[in-house]
Amino acid sequence: MEAGARAFRGARLSIWALVLGAVLVFIVANAHLVYVSFTSDPGCVAHMKDPGAQPGQFRAAKSSC
């Protein structure tokens, strides 16, 4: 009986280690996304200033440049 309890305890520990690892990966990935969003600056890109006459030609809704 003691061997079965030890195996169950080991399985529980492995499951908790996997859950903890997944949570840590999730937190680190989101922290990286927040860091990149604050440090990146895409700058201005060339775009149409006036609406295009052809279908499918779009312009920026509100230019920040």
N, CA, C and O atoms as a Maestro MAE file, in Angstrom:
{
 s_m_m2io_version
 :::
 2.0.0
}

f_m_ct {
 s_m_title
 :::
 protein
 m_atom[260] {
  # First column is atom index #
  i_m_mmod_type
  r_m_x_coord
  r_m_y_coord
  r_m_z_coord
  i_m_residue_number
  s_m_chain_name
  s_m_pdb_residue_name
  s_m_pdb_atom_name
  i_m_atomic_number
  :::
  1 25 0.822 -1.196 0.000 1 A "MET " " N  " 7
  2 3 0.000 0.000 0.000 1 A "MET " " CA " 6
  3 2 0.865 1.258 0.000 1 A "MET " " C  " 6
  4 15 0.499 2.264 -0.608 1 A "MET " " O  " 8
  5 25 1.991 1.204 0.669 2 A "GLU " " N  " 7
  6 3 2.850 2.367 0.762 2 A "GLU " " CA " 6
  7 2 3.448 2.733 -0.606 2 A "GLU " " C  " 6
  8 15 3.641 3.915 -0.888 2 A "GLU " " O  " 8
  9 25 3.738 1.763 -1.441 3 A "ALA " " N  " 7
  10 3 4.295 2.025 -2.766 3 A "ALA " " CA " 6
  11 2 3.270 2.744 -3.644 3 A "ALA " " C  " 6
  12 15 3.632 3.630 -4.417 3 A "ALA " " O  " 8
  13 25 2.004 2.370 -3.529 4 A "GLY " " N  " 7
  14 3 0.950 3.028 -4.293 4 A "GLY " " CA " 6
  15 2 0.770 4.474 -3.869 4 A "GLY " " C  " 6
  16 15 0.561 5.348 -4.711 4 A "GLY " " O  " 8
  17 25 0.848 4.733 -2.571 5 A "ALA " " N  " 7
  18 3 0.713 6.108 -2.060 5 A "ALA " " CA " 6
  19 2 1.891 6.958 -2.525 5 A "ALA " " C  " 6
  20 15 1.724 8.134 -2.848 5 A "ALA " " O  " 8
  21 25 3.078 6.363 -2.558 6 A "ARG " " N  " 7
  22 3 4.263 7.084 -2.995 6 A "ARG " " CA " 6
  23 2 4.174 7.420 -4.485 6 A "ARG " " C  " 6
  24 15 4.574 8.508 -4.898 6 A "ARG " " O  " 8
  25 25 3.657 6.502 -5.285 7 A "ALA " " N  " 7
  26 3 3.498 6.741 -6.711 7 A "ALA " " CA " 6
  27 2 2.455 7.832 -6.961 7 A "ALA " " C  " 6
  28 15 2.630 8.678 -7.837 7 A "ALA " " O  " 8
  29 25 1.360 7.804 -6.176 8 A "PHE " " N  " 7
  30 3 0.323 8.831 -6.312 8 A "PHE " " CA " 6
  31 2 0.884 10.210 -5.952 8 A "PHE " " C  " 6
  32 15 0.578 11.202 -6.614 8 A "PHE " " O  " 8
  33 25 1.700 10.265 -4.906 9 A "ARG " " N  " 7
  34 3 2.313 11.517 -4.476 9 A "ARG " " CA " 6
  35 2 3.262 12.046 -5.542 9 A "ARG " " C  " 6
  36 15 3.321 13.252 -5.784 9 A "ARG " " O  " 8
  37 25 3.998 11.153 -6.174 10 A "GLY " " N  " 7
  38 3 4.903 11.556 -7.241 10 A "GLY " " CA " 6
  39 2 4.154 12.073 -8.463 10 A "GLY " " C  " 6
  40 15 4.591 13.024 -9.110 10 A "GLY " " O  " 8
  41 25 3.025 11.443 -8.774 11 A "ALA " " N  " 7
  42 3 2.203 11.896 -9.902 11 A "ALA " " CA " 6
  43 2 1.620 13.268 -9.608 11 A "ALA " " C  " 6
  44 15 1.594 14.129 -10.487 11 A "ALA " " O  " 8
  45 25 1.155 13.482 -8.393 12 A "ARG " " N  " 7
  46 3 0.613 14.798 -8.024 12 A "ARG " " CA " 6
  47 2 1.680 15.865 -8.118 12 A "ARG " " C  " 6
  48 15 1.414 16.971 -8.587 12 A "ARG " " O  " 8
  49 25 2.883 15.547 -7.678 13 A "LEU " " N  " 7
  50 3 3.985 16.511 -7.744 13 A "LEU " " CA " 6
  51 2 4.320 16.845 -9.195 13 A "LEU " " C  " 6
  52 15 4.585 18.003 -9.515 13 A "LEU " " O  " 8
  53 25 4.310 15.859 -10.060 14 A "SER " " N  " 7
  54 3 4.583 16.095 -11.480 14 A "SER " " CA " 6
  55 2 3.512 16.975 -12.118 14 A "SER " " C  " 6
  56 15 3.823 17.865 -12.909 14 A "SER " " O  " 8
  57 25 2.270 16.727 -11.778 15 A "ILE " " N  " 7
  58 3 1.174 17.541 -12.325 15 A "ILE " " CA " 6
  59 2 1.301 18.986 -11.850 15 A "ILE " " C  " 6
  60 15 1.150 19.912 -12.648 15 A "ILE " " O  " 8
  61 25 1.578 19.190 -10.566 16 A "TRP " " N  " 7
  62 3 1.731 20.546 -10.050 16 A "TRP " " CA " 6
  63 2 2.932 21.246 -10.686 16 A "TRP " " C  " 6
  64 15 2.878 22.449 -10.944 16 A "TRP " " O  " 8
  65 25 4.005 20.513 -10.938 17 A "ALA " " N  " 7
  66 3 5.172 21.104 -11.593 17 A "ALA " " CA " 6
  67 2 4.824 21.540 -13.017 17 A "ALA " " C  " 6
  68 15 5.254 22.607 -13.454 17 A "ALA " " O  " 8
  69 25 4.054 20.734 -13.742 18 A "LEU " " N  " 7
  70 3 3.628 21.108 -15.092 18 A "LEU " " CA " 6
  71 2 2.700 22.323 -15.077 18 A "LEU " " C  " 6
  72 15 2.824 23.208 -15.923 18 A "LEU " " O  " 8
  73 25 1.788 22.367 -14.136 19 A "VAL " " N  " 7
  74 3 0.872 23.510 -14.026 19 A "VAL " " CA " 6
  75 2 1.657 24.773 -13.693 19 A "VAL " " C  " 6
  76 15 1.421 25.822 -14.292 19 A "VAL " " O  " 8
  77 25 2.577 24.687 -12.754 20 A "LEU " " N  " 7
  78 3 3.398 25.835 -12.385 20 A "LEU " " CA " 6
  79 2 4.238 26.308 -13.576 20 A "LEU " " C  " 6
  80 15 4.368 27.509 -13.811 20 A "LEU " " O  " 8
  81 25 4.802 25.367 -14.317 21 A "GLY " " N  " 7
  82 3 5.583 25.731 -15.496 21 A "GLY " " CA " 6
  83 2 4.737 26.434 -16.547 21 A "GLY " " C  " 6
  84 15 5.186 27.407 -17.153 21 A "GLY " " O  " 8
  85 25 3.522 25.953 -16.769 22 A "ALA " " N  " 7
  86 3 2.629 26.582 -17.752 22 A "ALA " " CA " 6
  87 2 2.249 27.988 -17.310 22 A "ALA " " C  " 6
  88 15 2.203 28.903 -18.132 22 A "ALA " " O  " 8
  89 25 1.977 28.168 -16.023 23 A "VAL " " N  " 7
  90 3 1.627 29.498 -15.510 23 A "VAL " " CA " 6
  91 2 2.811 30.449 -15.662 23 A "VAL " " C  " 6
  92 15 2.631 31.606 -16.042 23 A "VAL " " O  " 8
  93 25 4.006 29.975 -15.370 24 A "LEU " " N  " 7
  94 3 5.191 30.821 -15.508 24 A "LEU " " CA " 6
  95 2 5.433 31.211 -16.962 24 A "LEU " " C  " 6
  96 15 5.780 32.359 -17.238 24 A "LEU " " O  " 8
  97 25 5.260 30.290 -17.886 25 A "VAL " " N  " 7
  98 3 5.419 30.607 -19.312 25 A "VAL " " CA " 6
  99 2 4.387 31.649 -19.726 25 A "VAL " " C  " 6
  100 15 4.716 32.583 -20.458 25 A "VAL " " O  " 8
  101 25 3.161 31.507 -19.276 26 A "PHE " " N  " 7
  102 3 2.097 32.464 -19.583 26 A "PHE " " CA " 6
  103 2 2.445 33.858 -19.063 26 A "PHE " " C  " 6
  104 15 2.280 34.844 -19.782 26 A "PHE " " O  " 8
  105 25 2.922 33.949 -17.828 27 A "ILE " " N  " 7
  106 3 3.264 35.239 -17.232 27 A "ILE " " CA " 6
  107 2 4.438 35.879 -17.960 27 A "ILE " " C  " 6
  108 15 4.400 37.074 -18.256 27 A "ILE " " O  " 8
  109 25 5.472 35.112 -18.249 28 A "VAL " " N  " 7
  110 3 6.646 35.654 -18.934 28 A "VAL " " CA " 6
  111 2 6.293 36.111 -20.345 28 A "VAL " " C  " 6
  112 15 6.765 37.159 -20.786 28 A "VAL " " O  " 8
  113 25 5.477 35.348 -21.055 29 A "ALA " " N  " 7
  114 3 5.086 35.734 -22.412 29 A "ALA " " CA " 6
  115 2 4.283 37.031 -22.401 29 A "ALA " " C  " 6
  116 15 4.503 37.899 -23.245 29 A "ALA " " O  " 8
  117 25 3.373 37.170 -21.473 30 A "ASN " " N  " 7
  118 3 2.584 38.402 -21.395 30 A "ASN " " CA " 6
  119 2 3.438 39.581 -20.958 30 A "ASN " " C  " 6
  120 15 3.242 40.694 -21.447 30 A "ASN " " O  " 8
  121 25 4.377 39.366 -20.052 31 A "ALA " " N  " 7
  122 3 5.281 40.444 -19.654 31 A "ALA " " CA " 6
  123 2 6.109 40.902 -20.854 31 A "ALA " " C  " 6
  124 15 6.355 42.098 -21.017 31 A "ALA " " O  " 8
  125 25 6.533 39.973 -21.683 32 A "HIS " " N  " 7
  126 3 7.300 40.333 -22.874 32 A "HIS " " CA " 6
  127 2 6.438 41.155 -23.831 32 A "HIS " " C  " 6
  128 15 6.921 42.138 -24.393 32 A "HIS " " O  " 8
  129 25 5.190 40.779 -24.026 33 A "LEU " " N  " 7
  130 3 4.302 41.541 -24.907 33 A "LEU " " CA " 6
  131 2 4.091 42.955 -24.393 33 A "LEU " " C  " 6
  132 15 4.081 43.903 -25.179 33 A "LEU " " O  " 8
  133 25 3.921 43.111 -23.091 34 A "VAL " " N  " 7
  134 3 3.749 44.447 -22.512 34 A "VAL " " CA " 6
  135 2 5.027 45.261 -22.697 34 A "VAL " " C  " 6
  136 15 4.960 46.437 -23.055 34 A "VAL " " O  " 8
  137 25 6.171 44.662 -22.462 35 A "TYR " " N  " 7
  138 3 7.457 45.345 -22.639 35 A "TYR " " CA " 6
  139 2 7.623 45.823 -24.081 35 A "TYR " " C  " 6
  140 15 7.989 46.975 -24.315 35 A "TYR " " O  " 8
  141 25 7.359 44.953 -25.034 36 A "VAL " " N  " 7
  142 3 7.515 45.312 -26.442 36 A "VAL " " CA " 6
  143 2 6.527 46.408 -26.830 36 A "VAL " " C  " 6
  144 15 6.874 47.298 -27.606 36 A "VAL " " O  " 8
  145 25 5.321 46.361 -26.311 37 A "SER " " N  " 7
  146 3 4.326 47.375 -26.670 37 A "SER " " CA " 6
  147 2 4.725 48.755 -26.170 37 A "SER " " C  " 6
  148 15 4.391 49.756 -26.805 37 A "SER " " O  " 8
  149 25 5.433 48.833 -25.047 38 A "PHE " " N  " 7
  150 3 5.846 50.133 -24.531 38 A "PHE " " CA " 6
  151 2 7.157 50.620 -25.140 38 A "PHE " " C  " 6
  152 15 7.383 51.828 -25.209 38 A "PHE " " O  " 8
  153 25 8.017 49.723 -25.579 39 A "THR " " N  " 7
  154 3 9.326 50.140 -26.085 39 A "THR " " CA " 6
  155 2 9.395 50.288 -27.588 39 A "THR " " C  " 6
  156 15 10.334 50.905 -28.092 39 A "THR " " O  " 8
  157 25 8.438 49.746 -28.326 40 A "SER " " N  " 7
  158 3 8.510 49.847 -29.781 40 A "SER " " CA " 6
  159 2 7.851 51.133 -30.251 40 A "SER " " C  " 6
  160 15 6.899 51.625 -29.645 40 A "SER " " O  " 8
  161 25 8.375 51.659 -31.333 41 A "ASP " " N  " 7
  162 3 7.813 52.851 -31.947 41 A "ASP " " CA " 6
  163 2 7.830 52.631 -33.448 41 A "ASP " " C  " 6
  164 15 8.876 52.764 -34.083 41 A "ASP " " O  " 8
  165 25 6.683 52.296 -34.022 42 A "PRO " " N  " 7
  166 3 6.682 51.979 -35.444 42 A "PRO " " CA " 6
  167 2 6.969 53.185 -36.325 42 A "PRO " " C  " 6
  168 15 7.338 53.012 -37.486 42 A "PRO " " O  " 8
  169 25 6.814 54.384 -35.818 43 A "GLY " " N  " 7
  170 3 7.068 55.567 -36.622 43 A "GLY " " CA " 6
  171 2 5.986 55.764 -37.671 43 A "GLY " " C  " 6
  172 15 4.980 55.055 -37.698 43 A "GLY " " O  " 8
  173 25 6.215 56.719 -38.510 44 A "CYS " " N  " 7
  174 3 5.250 57.017 -39.562 44 A "CYS " " CA " 6
  175 2 5.560 56.180 -40.796 44 A "CYS " " C  " 6
  176 15 6.719 55.942 -41.133 44 A "CYS " " O  " 8
  177 25 4.524 55.751 -41.443 45 A "VAL " " N  " 7
  178 3 4.666 55.013 -42.691 45 A "VAL " " CA " 6
  179 2 3.929 55.779 -43.773 45 A "VAL " " C  " 6
  180 15 2.988 56.524 -43.500 45 A "VAL " " O  " 8
  181 25 4.369 55.584 -44.994 46 A "ALA " " N  " 7
  182 3 3.707 56.257 -46.107 46 A "ALA " " CA " 6
  183 2 2.303 55.680 -46.278 46 A "ALA " " C  " 6
  184 15 2.125 54.462 -46.300 46 A "ALA " " O  " 8
  185 25 1.328 56.544 -46.395 47 A "HIS " " N  " 7
  186 3 -0.044 56.109 -46.622 47 A "HIS " " CA " 6
  187 2 -0.764 57.193 -47.413 47 A "HIS " " C  " 6
  188 15 -0.291 58.324 -47.526 47 A "HIS " " O  " 8
  189 25 -1.895 56.826 -47.948 48 A "MET " " N  " 7
  190 3 -2.681 57.772 -48.737 48 A "MET " " CA " 6
  191 2 -3.303 58.801 -47.805 48 A "MET " " C  " 6
  192 15 -3.818 58.457 -46.741 48 A "MET " " O  " 8
  193 25 -3.253 60.050 -48.207 49 A "LYS " " N  " 7
  194 3 -3.846 61.108 -47.394 49 A "LYS " " CA " 6
  195 2 -5.323 61.316 -47.753 49 A "LYS " " C  " 6
  196 15 -6.122 61.707 -46.902 49 A "LYS " " O  " 8
  197 25 -5.675 61.057 -48.997 50 A "ASP " " N  " 7
  198 3 -7.059 61.233 -49.456 50 A "ASP " " CA " 6
  199 2 -7.650 59.866 -49.783 50 A "ASP " " C  " 6
  200 15 -6.921 58.933 -50.123 50 A "ASP " " O  " 8
  201 25 -8.963 59.751 -49.680 51 A "PRO " " N  " 7
  202 3 -9.589 58.470 -50.044 51 A "PRO " " CA " 6
  203 2 -9.318 58.134 -51.506 51 A "PRO " " C  " 6
  204 15 -9.364 59.013 -52.366 51 A "PRO " " O  " 8
  205 25 -9.041 56.886 -51.782 52 A "GLY " " N  " 7
  206 3 -8.776 56.458 -53.151 52 A "GLY " " CA " 6
  207 2 -10.062 56.382 -53.966 52 A "GLY " " C  " 6
  208 15 -11.151 56.196 -53.424 52 A "GLY " " O  " 8
  209 25 -9.911 56.529 -55.268 53 A "ALA " " N  " 7
  210 3 -11.071 56.477 -56.156 53 A "ALA " " CA " 6
  211 2 -11.433 55.037 -56.509 53 A "ALA " " C  " 6
  212 15 -12.580 54.764 -56.863 53 A "ALA " " O  " 8
  213 25 -10.491 54.124 -56.419 54 A "GLN " " N  " 7
  214 3 -10.710 52.716 -56.761 54 A "GLN " " CA " 6
  215 2 -11.226 51.944 -55.541 54 A "GLN " " C  " 6
  216 15 -10.860 52.259 -54.408 54 A "GLN " " O  " 8
  217 25 -12.062 50.946 -55.767 55 A "PRO " " N  " 7
  218 3 -12.494 50.105 -54.636 55 A "PRO " " CA " 6
  219 2 -11.293 49.380 -54.026 55 A "PRO " " C  " 6
  220 15 -10.407 48.916 -54.743 55 A "PRO " " O  " 8
  221 25 -11.275 49.291 -52.726 56 A "GLY " " N  " 7
  222 3 -10.200 48.594 -52.031 56 A "GLY " " CA " 6
  223 2 -9.027 49.497 -51.680 56 A "GLY " " C  " 6
  224 15 -8.044 49.025 -51.108 56 A "GLY " " O  " 8
  225 25 -9.101 50.772 -52.004 57 A "GLN " " N  " 7
  226 3 -8.051 51.710 -51.616 57 A "GLN " " CA " 6
  227 2 -8.490 52.394 -50.326 57 A "GLN " " C  " 6
  228 15 -9.529 53.054 -50.279 57 A "GLN " " O  " 8
  229 25 -7.696 52.227 -49.300 58 A "PHE " " N  " 7
  230 3 -8.042 52.765 -48.004 58 A "PHE " " CA " 6
  231 2 -6.965 53.728 -47.540 58 A "PHE " " C  " 6
  232 15 -5.846 53.723 -48.053 58 A "PHE " " O  " 8
  233 25 -7.307 54.536 -46.587 59 A "ARG " " N  " 7
  234 3 -6.348 55.451 -45.984 59 A "ARG " " CA " 6
  235 2 -6.427 55.315 -44.473 59 A "ARG " " C  " 6
  236 15 -7.341 54.679 -43.946 59 A "ARG " " O  " 8
  237 25 -5.476 55.909 -43.784 60 A "ALA " " N  " 7
  238 3 -5.495 55.857 -42.334 60 A "ALA " " CA " 6
  239 2 -6.692 56.628 -41.809 60 A "ALA " " C  " 6
  240 15 -7.007 57.702 -42.320 60 A "ALA " " O  " 8
  241 25 -7.355 56.104 -40.810 61 A "ALA " " N  " 7
  242 3 -8.526 56.760 -40.253 61 A "ALA " " CA " 6
  243 2 -8.142 58.086 -39.610 61 A "ALA " " C  " 6
  244 15 -8.826 59.092 -39.794 61 A "ALA " " O  " 8
  245 25 -7.042 58.085 -38.852 62 A "LYS " " N  " 7
  246 3 -6.578 59.304 -38.206 62 A "LYS " " CA " 6
  247 2 -5.052 59.224 -38.162 62 A "LYS " " C  " 6
  248 15 -4.483 58.415 -37.429 62 A "LYS " " O  " 8
  249 25 -4.413 60.053 -38.935 63 A "SER " " N  " 7
  250 3 -2.949 60.012 -39.010 63 A "SER " " CA " 6
  251 2 -2.351 60.719 -37.820 63 A "SER " " C  " 6
  252 15 -2.839 61.770 -37.405 63 A "SER " " O  " 8
  253 25 -1.284 60.144 -37.262 64 A "SER " " N  " 7
  254 3 -0.601 60.783 -36.151 64 A "SER " " CA " 6
  255 2 0.670 61.491 -36.612 64 A "SER " " C  " 6
  256 15 1.444 61.969 -35.782 64 A "SER " " O  " 8
  257 25 0.891 61.563 -37.904 65 A "CYS " " N  " 7
  258 3 2.095 62.209 -38.438 65 A "CYS " " CA " 6
  259 2 1.777 63.609 -38.917 65 A "CYS " " C  " 6
  260 15 2.664 64.312 -39.401 65 A "CYS " " O  " 8
  :::
 }
 m_bond[259] {
  # First column is bond index #
  i_m_from
  i_m_to
  i_m_order
  :::
  1 1 2 1
  2 2 3 1
  3 3 4 2
  4 3 5 1
  5 5 6 1
  6 6 7 1
  7 7 8 2
  8 7 9 1
  9 9 10 1
  10 10 11 1
  11 11 12 2
  12 11 13 1
  13 13 14 1
  14 14 15 1
  15 15 16 2
  16 15 17 1
  17 17 18 1
  18 18 19 1
  19 19 20 2
  20 19 21 1
  21 21 22 1
  22 22 23 1
  23 23 24 2
  24 23 25 1
  25 25 26 1
  26 26 27 1
  27 27 28 2
  28 27 29 1
  29 29 30 1
  30 30 31 1
  31 31 32 2
  32 31 33 1
  33 33 34 1
  34 34 35 1
  35 35 36 2
  36 35 37 1
  37 37 38 1
  38 38 39 1
  39 39 40 2
  40 39 41 1
  41 41 42 1
  42 42 43 1
  43 43 44 2
  44 43 45 1
  45 45 46 1
  46 46 47 1
  47 47 48 2
  48 47 49 1
  49 49 50 1
  50 50 51 1
  51 51 52 2
  52 51 53 1
  53 53 54 1
  54 54 55 1
  55 55 56 2
  56 55 57 1
  57 57 58 1
  58 58 59 1
  59 59 60 2
  60 59 61 1
  61 61 62 1
  62 62 63 1
  63 63 64 2
  64 63 65 1
  65 65 66 1
  66 66 67 1
  67 67 68 2
  68 67 69 1
  69 69 70 1
  70 70 71 1
  71 71 72 2
  72 71 73 1
  73 73 74 1
  74 74 75 1
  75 75 76 2
  76 75 77 1
  77 77 78 1
  78 78 79 1
  79 79 80 2
  80 79 81 1
  81 81 82 1
  82 82 83 1
  83 83 84 2
  84 83 85 1
  85 85 86 1
  86 86 87 1
  87 87 88 2
  88 87 89 1
  89 89 90 1
  90 90 91 1
  91 91 92 2
  92 91 93 1
  93 93 94 1
  94 94 95 1
  95 95 96 2
  96 95 97 1
  97 97 98 1
  98 98 99 1
  99 99 100 2
  100 99 101 1
  101 101 102 1
  102 102 103 1
  103 103 104 2
  104 103 105 1
  105 105 106 1
  106 106 107 1
  107 107 108 2
  108 107 109 1
  109 109 110 1
  110 110 111 1
  111 111 112 2
  112 111 113 1
  113 113 114 1
  114 114 115 1
  115 115 116 2
  116 115 117 1
  117 117 118 1
  118 118 119 1
  119 119 120 2
  120 119 121 1
  121 121 122 1
  122 122 123 1
  123 123 124 2
  124 123 125 1
  125 125 126 1
  126 126 127 1
  127 127 128 2
  128 127 129 1
  129 129 130 1
  130 130 131 1
  131 131 132 2
  132 131 133 1
  133 133 134 1
  134 134 135 1
  135 135 136 2
  136 135 137 1
  137 137 138 1
  138 138 139 1
  139 139 140 2
  140 139 141 1
  141 141 142 1
  142 142 143 1
  143 143 144 2
  144 143 145 1
  145 145 146 1
  146 146 147 1
  147 147 148 2
  148 147 149 1
  149 149 150 1
  150 150 151 1
  151 151 152 2
  152 151 153 1
  153 153 154 1
  154 154 155 1
  155 155 156 2
  156 155 157 1
  157 157 158 1
  158 158 159 1
  159 159 160 2
  160 159 161 1
  161 161 162 1
  162 162 163 1
  163 163 164 2
  164 163 165 1
  165 165 166 1
  166 166 167 1
  167 167 168 2
  168 167 169 1
  169 169 170 1
  170 170 171 1
  171 171 172 2
  172 171 173 1
  173 173 174 1
  174 174 175 1
  175 175 176 2
  176 175 177 1
  177 177 178 1
  178 178 179 1
  179 179 180 2
  180 179 181 1
  181 181 182 1
  182 182 183 1
  183 183 184 2
  184 183 185 1
  185 185 186 1
  186 186 187 1
  187 187 188 2
  188 187 189 1
  189 189 190 1
  190 190 191 1
  191 191 192 2
  192 191 193 1
  193 193 194 1
  194 194 195 1
  195 195 196 2
  196 195 197 1
  197 197 198 1
  198 198 199 1
  199 199 200 2
  200 199 201 1
  201 201 202 1
  202 202 203 1
  203 203 204 2
  204 203 205 1
  205 205 206 1
  206 206 207 1
  207 207 208 2
  208 207 209 1
  209 209 210 1
  210 210 211 1
  211 211 212 2
  212 211 213 1
  213 213 214 1
  214 214 215 1
  215 215 216 2
  216 215 217 1
  217 217 218 1
  218 218 219 1
  219 219 220 2
  220 219 221 1
  221 221 222 1
  222 222 223 1
  223 223 224 2
  224 223 225 1
  225 225 226 1
  226 226 227 1
  227 227 228 2
  228 227 229 1
  229 229 230 1
  230 230 231 1
  231 231 232 2
  232 231 233 1
  233 233 234 1
  234 234 235 1
  235 235 236 2
  236 235 237 1
  237 237 238 1
  238 238 239 1
  239 239 240 2
  240 239 241 1
  241 241 242 1
  242 242 243 1
  243 243 244 2
  244 243 245 1
  245 245 246 1
  246 246 247 1
  247 247 248 2
  248 247 249 1
  249 249 250 1
  250 250 251 1
  251 251 252 2
  252 251 253 1
  253 253 254 1
  254 254 255 1
  255 255 256 2
  256 255 257 1
  257 257 258 1
  258 258 259 1
  259 259 260 2
  :::
 }
}
